[in-house]
């Protein structure tokens, strides 16, 4: 596995670099690991409605970048006190397996003396405080797993920049963003700075071979940044038109269904949320567009639908719970 040294702090560039590494891995049959940092930014999940995830006035006043990533899951705050890690590998599992990728990070943290463990579906916690969240993206036989590592992040800014759902807090039995998260520095006094921690972490990830990006690599990354990650269309886009907004939270994530209903019939359906999945909703849309917007019609339409690819961990019963009128 090659390790890429990246000292660029622009989030638009760094997400473009991740996508480039995925493409390069598919072309050349290689695998990558990278540690990197972003200037203050909110990184929005692939399937989220950006404006519903951020405190827009606070973000604008502070000059915080807002960039959408390719992977699903929820919005996260980055600053230079946070370290991001990325694994780009062949997609061998066919499932969203977080433990496989978090284990090397947890092992490294434990070797430094921190009581780290996997928490929930995709977080790492130390002594009950969340210090890392992860997300995954798969395409063309390649899987990207990336995550945050809060080393010395400004948790007050984090709590103000994100517009976090109170429903999500209730489902996890907690009071606030600030109460849930912690900085790794609190648990590792021997790591005096971010650079110290990065060096310690890299030393403990096994089997890494340094690799330099070529001029061609860098040109491709810059082009991808300009054409995608620095654009309003990608980072915000237009909210879907809808006449009914349905929301529900399940163990596999929160989801919103934007339904357009005309004369009692569903004519369009768009999905958003902090779940993981393929992003291809055609199997669901083909079942429900054109059917009456009633419980019985939806129940019949969803019989036998394979939902796991669209929403990892879901069932047809979950979607029925989400979509039925009056729920």
C-alpha positions as CSV (number, residue, x, y, z in Angstrom):
1,X,0.0,0.0,0.0
2,X,1.4,3.4,-1.0
3,X,1.3,6.3,1.4
4,X,0.7,9.8,-0.2
5,X,2.2,12.9,1.6
6,X,-0.3,15.7,1.2
7,X,0.3,19.1,2.8
8,X,-2.5,21.0,0.9
9,X,-5.2,22.3,3.3
10,X,-7.9,23.2,0.7
11,X,-10.9,20.9,1.2
12,X,-11.9,21.2,-2.4
13,X,-8.4,20.0,-3.4
14,X,-8.2,17.2,-0.9
15,X,-11.6,15.7,-1.8
16,X,-10.6,15.9,-5.5
17,X,-7.3,14.1,-4.6
18,X,-9.2,11.3,-2.9
19,X,-11.3,10.8,-6.0
20,X,-8.2,10.9,-8.2
21,X,-6.6,8.2,-6.0
22,X,-9.7,6.0,-6.5
23,X,-9.5,6.4,-10.2
24,X,-5.7,5.7,-10.2
25,X,-6.2,2.6,-8.0
26,X,-8.8,1.3,-10.6
27,X,-6.5,2.0,-13.5
28,X,-3.2,0.7,-12.0
29,X,-4.4,-1.9,-9.5
30,X,-2.7,-0.2,-6.5
31,X,-3.8,0.9,-3.0
32,X,-3.3,4.1,-1.1
33,X,-3.2,5.5,2.4
34,X,-3.2,9.2,3.2
35,X,-3.3,11.5,6.2
36,X,-4.4,15.1,5.5
37,X,-5.9,18.2,7.0
38,X,-8.4,20.8,5.9
39,X,-8.8,24.5,6.7
40,X,-12.1,25.2,8.6
41,X,-14.8,23.5,6.6
42,X,-18.0,21.5,6.7
43,X,-17.8,18.3,4.7
44,X,-21.3,17.3,3.7
45,X,-22.4,13.7,3.1
46,X,-23.2,12.7,-0.5
47,X,-26.9,12.3,0.0
48,X,-27.5,15.3,2.3
49,X,-29.3,18.5,1.6
50,X,-26.5,21.0,2.4
51,X,-28.6,23.9,3.6
52,X,-30.3,21.7,6.1
53,X,-27.0,20.6,7.6
54,X,-25.2,23.9,8.2
55,X,-25.8,27.1,10.2
56,X,-25.5,29.3,7.1
57,X,-25.0,32.7,8.8
58,X,-22.3,31.4,11.1
59,X,-20.5,29.6,8.3
60,X,-20.5,32.7,6.1
61,X,-19.3,35.0,8.8
62,X,-16.5,32.7,9.7
63,X,-15.5,32.0,6.1
64,X,-15.9,28.2,6.6
65,X,-15.7,26.2,3.4
66,X,-18.7,23.9,2.6
67,X,-17.9,21.0,0.3
68,X,-19.7,17.8,-0.5
69,X,-17.9,14.4,-0.5
70,X,-18.6,11.3,-2.5
71,X,-19.4,9.1,0.5
72,X,-22.6,8.9,2.5
73,X,-23.1,9.6,6.1
74,X,-23.5,12.9,8.0
75,X,-21.9,16.3,7.8
76,X,-18.7,16.8,9.8
77,X,-16.6,19.8,10.7
78,X,-12.9,20.0,9.9
79,X,-10.1,22.4,11.0
80,X,-6.4,22.2,11.3
81,X,-6.7,20.5,14.7
82,X,-8.4,17.5,12.9
83,X,-6.5,14.9,10.9
84,X,-8.3,13.0,8.2
85,X,-7.2,9.5,7.1
86,X,-8.1,7.7,3.8
87,X,-7.8,4.1,2.7
88,X,-8.2,3.4,-1.0
89,X,-8.4,-0.3,-1.7
90,X,-9.9,-3.0,-4.0
91,X,-13.5,-3.6,-3.0
92,X,-13.3,-7.2,-1.8
93,X,-16.1,-7.2,0.7
94,X,-19.2,-6.0,-1.1
95,X,-20.5,-4.6,2.2
96,X,-20.0,-1.4,4.2
97,X,-17.5,-2.9,6.6
98,X,-16.2,-0.2,8.9
99,X,-14.5,-2.4,11.5
100,X,-11.9,-3.6,8.9
101,X,-10.6,0.0,8.4
102,X,-11.0,1.4,11.9
103,X,-9.1,-1.5,13.4
104,X,-5.6,-0.2,12.3
105,X,-6.5,3.2,13.6
106,X,-7.8,1.8,16.9
107,X,-4.7,-0.4,17.3
108,X,-2.5,2.6,16.7
109,X,-4.3,4.7,19.3
110,X,-4.2,1.9,21.8
111,X,-0.4,1.5,21.2
112,X,-0.1,5.2,22.2
113,X,-2.0,4.5,25.4
114,X,-5.5,5.6,24.5
115,X,-8.5,3.4,25.4
116,X,-9.9,3.5,21.9
117,X,-12.8,1.4,20.6
118,X,-15.3,1.2,17.7
119,X,-18.5,2.9,18.7
120,X,-21.8,2.5,16.8
121,X,-21.7,1.8,13.1
122,X,-18.8,4.1,12.1
123,X,-17.3,6.0,15.0
124,X,-14.2,5.6,17.2
125,X,-14.5,6.6,20.9
126,X,-12.0,7.0,23.7
127,X,-13.4,6.6,27.2
128,X,-16.9,7.1,25.8
129,X,-16.1,10.4,23.9
130,X,-16.3,10.3,20.1
131,X,-13.0,11.3,18.5
132,X,-13.5,9.9,15.0
133,X,-16.3,9.3,12.5
134,X,-15.9,7.4,9.3
135,X,-17.6,7.0,5.9
136,X,-17.3,4.9,2.8
137,X,-17.7,5.1,-0.9
138,X,-17.5,2.3,-3.5
139,X,-17.4,2.5,-7.3
140,X,-15.8,0.5,-10.1
141,X,-14.3,-2.2,-7.9
142,X,-12.7,0.4,-5.6
143,X,-13.6,1.2,-2.0
144,X,-12.7,4.5,-0.2
145,X,-12.9,4.5,3.5
146,X,-12.1,7.9,5.2
147,X,-12.5,9.3,8.6
148,X,-11.8,12.1,11.0
149,X,-9.4,12.1,14.0
150,X,-10.2,15.0,16.3
151,X,-6.8,15.8,17.8
152,X,-7.1,19.4,18.9
153,X,-10.1,20.7,17.1
154,X,-12.1,23.8,18.1
155,X,-15.2,22.0,19.5
156,X,-17.1,25.2,20.2
157,X,-16.9,26.2,16.5
158,X,-17.9,22.6,15.6
159,X,-21.0,22.8,17.7
160,X,-22.1,26.1,16.2
161,X,-21.3,25.4,12.5
162,X,-23.3,22.2,12.2
163,X,-27.1,22.3,12.4
164,X,-27.5,18.9,14.1
165,X,-30.9,17.2,14.3
166,X,-32.4,17.0,17.7
167,X,-34.0,13.8,16.6
168,X,-30.5,12.3,16.1
169,X,-29.6,13.4,19.6
170,X,-32.7,11.9,21.2
171,X,-32.0,8.6,19.4
172,X,-28.5,8.5,20.9
173,X,-29.6,9.7,24.4
174,X,-27.2,12.7,24.5
175,X,-27.6,16.4,25.1
176,X,-25.3,18.3,22.6
177,X,-22.5,18.0,20.1
178,X,-20.1,19.3,22.7
179,X,-21.0,16.6,25.2
180,X,-20.5,13.8,22.6
181,X,-17.1,14.6,21.2
182,X,-13.6,14.9,22.6
183,X,-10.1,15.7,21.4
184,X,-7.5,12.9,21.3
185,X,-4.9,15.3,22.8
186,X,-6.8,15.1,26.1
187,X,-5.9,11.4,26.2
188,X,-2.4,11.5,24.7
189,X,-0.3,14.0,26.6
190,X,2.9,12.7,24.9
191,X,1.6,14.0,21.5
192,X,2.3,17.7,21.9
193,X,1.2,18.8,18.4
194,X,-0.7,17.7,15.4
195,X,2.6,17.0,13.6
196,X,3.7,14.8,16.5
197,X,0.5,12.9,16.3
198,X,0.6,12.4,12.5
199,X,4.2,11.1,12.8
200,X,3.2,8.7,15.6
201,X,0.2,7.5,13.7
202,X,2.1,6.9,10.4
203,X,4.7,4.9,12.2
204,X,2.1,2.5,13.5
205,X,0.2,1.8,10.2
206,X,2.0,-1.2,8.8
207,X,3.0,-1.9,5.2
208,X,3.2,1.6,3.8
209,X,5.5,2.6,0.9
210,X,6.0,6.3,0.2
211,X,4.9,7.4,-3.3
212,X,5.1,10.9,-5.0
213,X,2.3,12.3,-7.2
214,X,3.4,12.9,-10.8
215,X,2.8,16.3,-12.5
216,X,0.0,14.5,-14.5
217,X,-1.6,13.4,-11.2
218,X,-1.5,16.9,-9.9
219,X,-3.0,18.4,-13.1
220,X,-5.8,15.9,-12.9
221,X,-6.5,16.8,-9.3
222,X,-6.6,20.5,-10.0
223,X,-9.0,20.0,-13.0
224,X,-11.3,17.8,-10.9
225,X,-11.3,20.4,-8.1
226,X,-12.3,23.2,-10.5
227,X,-14.9,21.3,-12.3
228,X,-16.6,19.6,-9.4
229,X,-15.5,20.2,-5.8
230,X,-15.3,24.0,-6.1
231,X,-18.7,24.4,-7.8
232,X,-22.0,25.5,-6.3
233,X,-23.8,22.8,-8.3
234,X,-21.9,20.0,-6.5
235,X,-21.7,21.5,-3.0
236,X,-25.2,22.9,-2.7
237,X,-27.3,22.1,-5.7
238,X,-30.9,22.8,-5.8
239,X,-33.2,21.3,-3.2
240,X,-35.7,18.9,-4.8
241,X,-39.2,20.1,-5.4
242,X,-41.7,18.3,-3.2
243,X,-45.2,18.4,-1.9
244,X,-44.6,15.9,1.0
245,X,-41.5,15.7,3.1
246,X,-41.2,12.5,5.1
247,X,-38.4,12.0,7.7
248,X,-37.4,9.0,9.8
249,X,-34.4,7.7,11.7
250,X,-33.4,4.0,11.7
251,X,-30.4,2.2,13.1
252,X,-28.8,2.4,9.7
253,X,-29.2,6.2,9.4
254,X,-31.6,9.1,9.0
255,X,-33.5,9.5,5.7
256,X,-35.7,12.1,4.2
257,X,-38.1,11.4,1.3
258,X,-39.2,14.3,-0.9
259,X,-42.4,13.2,-2.6
260,X,-44.2,15.0,-5.4
261,X,-47.8,14.1,-5.3
262,X,-50.3,15.1,-8.0
263,X,-54.0,14.2,-7.7
264,X,-53.3,11.6,-5.1
265,X,-50.6,9.8,-7.1
266,X,-46.8,9.9,-6.5
267,X,-45.2,11.5,-9.5
268,X,-41.6,11.9,-8.2
269,X,-39.4,10.9,-5.3
270,X,-36.0,12.1,-4.2
271,X,-34.0,10.9,-1.1
272,X,-31.6,12.6,1.2
273,X,-30.0,11.6,4.5
274,X,-26.9,10.5,6.5
275,X,-27.1,6.8,5.4
276,X,-24.7,4.8,3.3
277,X,-25.7,3.2,0.0
278,X,-25.3,3.2,-3.8
279,X,-27.1,6.5,-4.5
280,X,-29.1,4.7,-7.2
281,X,-32.8,4.9,-6.2
282,X,-34.2,3.7,-9.5
283,X,-35.4,0.3,-8.1
284,X,-37.5,2.2,-5.5
285,X,-38.7,5.0,-7.8
286,X,-39.8,2.5,-10.4
287,X,-42.0,0.8,-7.8
288,X,-43.7,3.8,-6.3
289,X,-43.9,6.5,-9.0
290,X,-47.3,6.2,-10.6
291,X,-49.0,4.5,-7.6
292,X,-51.7,6.1,-5.3
293,X,-50.3,7.8,-2.3
294,X,-51.9,5.4,0.2
295,X,-50.6,2.9,2.7
296,X,-52.1,-0.1,0.9
297,X,-50.7,0.9,-2.5
298,X,-47.2,1.6,-1.1
299,X,-47.3,-1.7,0.9
300,X,-48.1,-3.6,-2.3
301,X,-45.5,-1.8,-4.3
302,X,-42.7,-2.5,-1.9
303,X,-43.2,-6.3,-1.6
304,X,-40.0,-8.1,-2.6
305,X,-38.0,-4.9,-3.1
306,X,-34.3,-5.3,-2.4
307,X,-33.4,-2.2,-0.4
308,X,-30.0,-3.0,1.1
309,X,-28.0,-1.7,-1.9
310,X,-29.8,1.7,-1.8
311,X,-29.7,2.0,2.0
312,X,-27.2,-0.3,3.7
313,X,-28.8,-2.2,6.6
314,X,-32.4,-1.3,5.6
315,X,-35.5,-3.4,4.9
316,X,-38.7,-2.8,2.8
317,X,-40.6,-2.4,6.1
318,X,-38.3,0.6,7.0
319,X,-39.2,2.3,3.7
320,X,-42.8,1.7,4.3
321,X,-42.5,3.3,7.7
322,X,-40.9,6.3,6.1
323,X,-43.2,6.7,3.2
324,X,-46.7,6.1,4.4
325,X,-49.1,9.1,4.5
326,X,-49.6,10.6,8.0
327,X,-46.5,9.0,9.5
